[in-house]
Amino acid sequence: MRSEFNKIAVFKSRKIRRVIHNNEWWFSVVDVVGALTDSLDPKDYWYKMKIRVKNDEGSELSTNCRQLKLEAPDGKLRETDCANTETLLRIVQSIPSPKAEPFKRWLAKVGYERVEEINDPELAQKRARALYKIKGYPDDWIERRMRSIAIREELTDEWKKNNVKEDREYEILTAEIAKATFDVFPSQHKKLKGLKRENLRDHMTDLELLFSTLGEAATKEISKAEAPKGFLKNKKVAFRGGKIAGDARKSLEKQTNKKIVSSRNYLKRLS
């Protein structure tokens, strides 16, 4: 199961971004460097470190790294040097830090959690439920959120079958559904709620989450029925699926004389 709820790991109060690639965790090298060195400029530290290791050992630290898209501080996805567990251990060995050994133990733990989740996908759901519970969400909201995650997984599986492969294409299709559902793009929706790096769906109201899930569920069902191949055909289906949710939203708004999309932040409402 792809884990949209667990893309930030924490080591000694330092956030480390990570992403699933080839069915394993890949971690932001710059974030790890920052956590181990407390450097004010971890990007520069990583740059100089690569040069030093190449000069001293004749090897390239970044050889097995991958440029993967992670969410930057401005909320946009940007390509970032990432390393899997094996490569990251090699990098950590080159950093003189008293935190190195605790980090290795931490890395082994979070890596093993991913192996567990692959063998037993229900564990990922259990951990997500526990995380939402800690944050203060009520059980009924958590159930809706977990269902939305499951629908999203099923939809992306359909897109994969239909030859949608690039991350950017997934982003565009997702935005297409959201725009047809809410009349605003996800970036505009996040701005309305005052969000930056946070996950938009984790801050949606009950009805926003419901209509978001409906749009993706409708898109999934149309995709299963028609099996559109390629990005452009799937984009048209995404609009149609989103429009089903959008029409339902407009109908409810007309009946209640209340707008569904709002600046209300569900999590803040709980605090």
Secondary structure, DSSP 8 states (H G I E B T S, - for coil): ---TT--EEEETTEEEEEEEETTEEEEEHHHHHHHHH--S-HHHHHHHHHHHHHHHHS--TTTT-EEEEEE-TTS-EEEEEEE-HHHHHHHHTTS--TTHHHHHHHHHHHHHHHHHHHH-THHHHHHHHHHHHHHT--HHHHHHHHHHHHHHHHHHHHHHHTT---HHHHHHHHHHHHHHHHSS-HHHHHHHTT-SSS-GGGG--HHHHHHHHHHHHHHHHHHHHH---SHHHHHHHHHHHHHHHHHHHHHHHHHHT--SS-S--HHHHH-
